[in-house]
């Protein structure tokens, strides 16, 4: 029996999204900060994964405004009207959320406040992947 490609397996729950990040990131141990992005359309993953290397410990508003705009452009290019952008904040260190990680979640909430896209955020660090902002129900 063969396994279907990841793009053919729908992601419907927060646990399934965490498992998908494990499949995409492998052993999540990172030496530098990065933000990984992928998009879902009705649970199916668009065949686009974008790593953004060198992200700061705490994001600034102009960077996040550009990020939200880019996410909407990618969604539009793939015909996603009400898509979902799944993000993984990858960093060195322990897999427990820090104040900086919480600042990312808060800043992303503000950046995507006027967007038609839903979004989620996982933390990938220290060999683990944990949700910081869950996939919307």
SEPA-511379 format. One line per field, with one value per residue: residue number from 1; residue in three letters; y, z, x of N, C-alpha, C in turn. Coordinates in steps of 0.02 Angstrom, whole numbers. Atoms other than C-alpha are relative to their C-alpha. Last residue first. Layout:
REM residues N
resi (NUM  ...);
resn (ALA  ...);
n.yy (Y  ...);
n.zz (Z  ...);
n.xx (X  ...);
ca.yy (Y  ...);
ca.zz (Z  ...);
ca.xx (X  ...);
c.yy (Y  ...);
c.zz (Z  ...);
c.xx (X  ...);
REM end
This chain:
REM residues 137
resi (137  136  135  134  133  132  131  130  129  128  127  126  125  124  123  122  121  120  119  118  117  116  115  114  113  112  111  110  109  108  107  106  105  104  103  102  101  100  99  98  97  96  95  94  93  92  91  90  89  88  87  86  85  84  83  82  81  80  79  78  77  76  75  74  73  72  71  70  69  68  67  66  65  64  63  62  61  60  59  58  57  56  55  54  53  52  51  50  49  48  47  46  45  44  43  42  41  40  39  38  37  36  35  34  33  32  31  30  29  28  27  26  25  24  23  22  21  20  19  18  17  16  15  14  13  12  11  10  9  8  7  6  5  4  3  2  1);
resn (UNK  UNK  UNK  UNK  UNK  UNK  UNK  UNK  UNK  UNK  UNK  UNK  UNK  UNK  UNK  UNK  UNK  UNK  UNK  UNK  UNK  UNK  UNK  UNK  UNK  UNK  UNK  UNK  UNK  UNK  UNK  UNK  UNK  UNK  UNK  UNK  UNK  UNK  UNK  UNK  UNK  UNK  UNK  UNK  UNK  UNK  UNK  UNK  UNK  UNK  UNK  UNK  UNK  UNK  UNK  UNK  UNK  UNK  UNK  UNK  UNK  UNK  UNK  UNK  UNK  UNK  UNK  UNK  UNK  UNK  UNK  UNK  UNK  UNK  UNK  UNK  UNK  UNK  UNK  UNK  UNK  UNK  UNK  UNK  UNK  UNK  UNK  UNK  UNK  UNK  UNK  UNK  UNK  UNK  UNK  UNK  UNK  UNK  UNK  UNK  UNK  UNK  UNK  UNK  UNK  UNK  UNK  UNK  UNK  UNK  UNK  UNK  UNK  UNK  UNK  UNK  UNK  UNK  UNK  UNK  UNK  UNK  UNK  UNK  UNK  UNK  UNK  UNK  UNK  UNK  UNK  UNK  UNK  UNK  UNK  UNK  UNK);
n.yy (56  -17  -2  58  -23  -61  -57  -10  -48  7  67  52  -12  58  -11  51  -6  36  16  21  62  54  47  -20  -20  35  -6  -69  -12  31  -42  -61  18  19  -63  -29  40  -18  -65  -55  -68  -34  -3  47  -3  41  -35  47  -41  32  -24  34  0  0  48  3  -58  10  1  70  31  -21  30  71  4  -10  59  54  -16  12  72  29  -25  41  67  -1  -10  -69  -30  -33  30  -25  -43  -59  5  -68  -17  -53  -7  -55  24  -27  -43  28  53  51  -17  53  -19  40  -15  40  7  -1  -14  -70  -40  -55  -31  -73  -9  53  -26  -49  29  50  -36  -23  57  13  -52  17  56  -27  -14  -24  -20  -62  20  35  -46  -43  -59  -57  -57  -62  -59);
n.zz (-2  -19  60  33  19  -39  24  -42  35  -7  19  -47  -36  12  -21  -39  -14  -61  -9  -69  -16  9  55  54  -24  40  71  23  -10  58  58  -7  5  70  37  -12  39  70  11  -35  26  -37  34  -28  -69  -46  -34  -13  -24  -52  -11  -59  2  -65  -17  -73  -22  -66  2  2  58  60  -1  16  71  39  -11  40  70  11  -3  63  51  -3  24  73  38  1  65  -7  -60  -65  -31  -33  -46  -4  -61  4  -68  -11  5  64  2  43  -31  -21  33  5  6  51  19  57  0  66  4  11  -24  43  -39  -6  -69  -23  -31  41  65  -13  -12  66  34  -35  22  68  -5  -25  -72  -25  -69  -31  -66  9  27  -52  -14  44  -35  3  0);
n.xx (47  70  40  28  67  5  41  59  43  73  23  -21  -62  -43  -69  -32  -72  -20  -71  -10  -36  48  -8  44  67  50  -15  12  72  33  -12  39  71  15  2  66  47  -9  34  -32  12  53  65  49  21  -40  -54  -54  -55  -40  -68  -29  -73  -33  -51  4  39  29  73  22  -32  36  67  -10  -18  61  42  -28  14  71  12  -25  46  60  -16  -8  62  22  14  65  30  -23  50  -26  -56  -26  -37  -49  -26  -47  -69  -23  -59  -52  -38  48  63  50  70  33  69  21  73  32  72  17  -55  -22  -53  1  -23  -44  -62  -35  -18  -52  -62  -24  -31  -63  -46  -23  -47  -63  -4  64  -15  26  27  63  50  27  -42  14  28  -39  42);
ca.yy (1257  1378  1297  1331  1477  1424  1244  1134  1057  970  935  1087  1209  1217  1334  1327  1470  1470  1578  1621  1721  1853  1981  2132  2062  1972  2093  2112  1925  1908  2034  1940  1771  1842  1927  1759  1685  1828  1802  1620  1464  1298  1198  1240  1330  1369  1439  1392  1489  1379  1459  1392  1511  1467  1502  1596  1651  1536  1545  1496  1670  1742  1640  1691  1874  1859  1785  1923  2056  1974  1965  2146  2203  2090  2170  2346  2304  2234  2054  2002  1876  1935  1829  1769  1646  1650  1472  1459  1300  1295  1142  1206  1095  1026  1070  1172  1266  1262  1372  1352  1464  1434  1571  1560  1587  1506  1343  1241  1071  1013  835  830  1000  949  787  862  1014  895  809  977  1014  846  882  1052  969  959  936  845  716  745  879  762  637  478  331  172  0);
ca.zz (744  702  697  863  914  1009  950  999  895  987  961  1058  956  836  897  803  742  661  532  456  297  262  335  443  607  521  581  754  787  713  841  986  929  898  1069  1147  1066  1136  1309  1296  1247  1299  1168  1236  1132  951  846  725  724  622  522  446  328  304  152  129  -52  -99  -286  -279  -326  -202  -59  -108  -113  55  137  59  133  304  297  240  385  499  445  464  639  715  765  927  920  743  587  506  383  305  254  121  91  -64  -130  -60  86  88  238  142  64  173  157  213  307  401  513  551  699  703  758  742  810  742  686  526  477  351  431  606  541  471  640  723  590  621  808  776  672  490  389  228  151  -36  -17  96  -47  -28  56  -44  0);
ca.xx (-629  -489  -316  -236  -126  32  28  176  315  456  641  701  600  453  316  152  46  -126  -211  -379  -374  -508  -389  -431  -362  -216  -81  -158  -169  6  71  -9  58  231  232  186  341  446  372  427  331  408  502  675  804  838  696  558  395  278  140  -20  -110  -293  -399  -562  -545  -403  -374  -191  -128  -255  -182  -4  -57  -147  8  116  2  7  197  214  104  207  371  298  230  390  418  504  647  684  659  820  746  573  532  396  297  188  94  -72  -119  -296  -405  -532  -386  -231  -77  102  222  384  453  639  754  926  1008  850  797  629  668  566  498  364  305  310  215  84  68  35  -96  -178  -184  -265  -398  -455  -295  -337  -220  -194  -60  38  58  -45  42  67  0);
c.yy (-1  -61  17  16  -56  33  59  59  5  53  -11  -69  -60  16  -65  23  -57  6  -39  -19  -15  -68  -50  -48  18  19  -32  6  69  9  -29  44  63  -14  -12  66  27  -39  21  63  52  72  31  8  -52  4  -49  39  -48  46  -39  22  -30  1  9  -52  4  62  -12  -6  -73  -33  18  -36  -73  -6  5  -64  -55  14  -15  -75  -28  24  -42  -70  2  7  74  36  28  -36  22  46  67  -2  71  8  52  0  57  -21  20  51  -29  -61  -57  27  -61  17  -52  11  -38  -5  -1  6  75  39  52  28  75  8  -55  19  48  -31  -48  39  20  -58  -7  52  -20  -55  29  20  31  8  63  -22  -32  46  44  58  55  55  62);
c.zz (-58  -7  20  -66  -43  -12  48  -28  41  -42  5  -14  44  31  -13  19  44  7  65  6  74  15  -4  -60  -57  19  -44  -75  -26  5  -63  -62  4  -8  -74  -37  7  -45  -73  -10  46  -24  41  -34  17  70  41  33  23  16  56  6  66  -11  70  25  75  21  66  3  -7  -63  -63  -1  -21  -75  -41  6  -46  -73  -14  -3  -68  -50  -2  -29  -76  -47  6  -65  11  58  69  30  32  54  -4  68  -5  74  3  -5  -72  -6  -41  27  15  -33  -8  2  -51  -11  -63  11  -72  -5  -8  33  -46  50  12  74  23  29  -42  -66  15  7  -69  -33  34  -27  -69  5  19  74  27  73  35  65  -9  -25  53  16  -49  39  0);
c.xx (-45  -45  -72  -35  -29  -69  2  -41  -64  -36  -75  -25  16  68  38  71  22  76  9  74  -6  32  -57  1  -48  -72  -54  10  -18  -76  -33  7  -44  -74  -14  -7  -71  -48  7  -41  33  -4  -57  -68  -53  -31  40  57  54  58  33  72  24  75  27  50  -3  -38  -34  -76  -21  29  -38  -68  9  14  -64  -43  26  -19  -74  -14  20  -53  -63  15  11  -60  -17  -14  -70  -35  23  -53  16  55  26  34  56  19  52  73  16  57  57  36  -49  -63  -44  -74  -24  -74  -18  -76  -24  -76  -13  56  32  52  8  17  48  69  41  24  57  65  27  38  68  48  27  53  67  3  -64  21  -25  -32  -68  -55  -34  47  -16  -36  45);
REM end
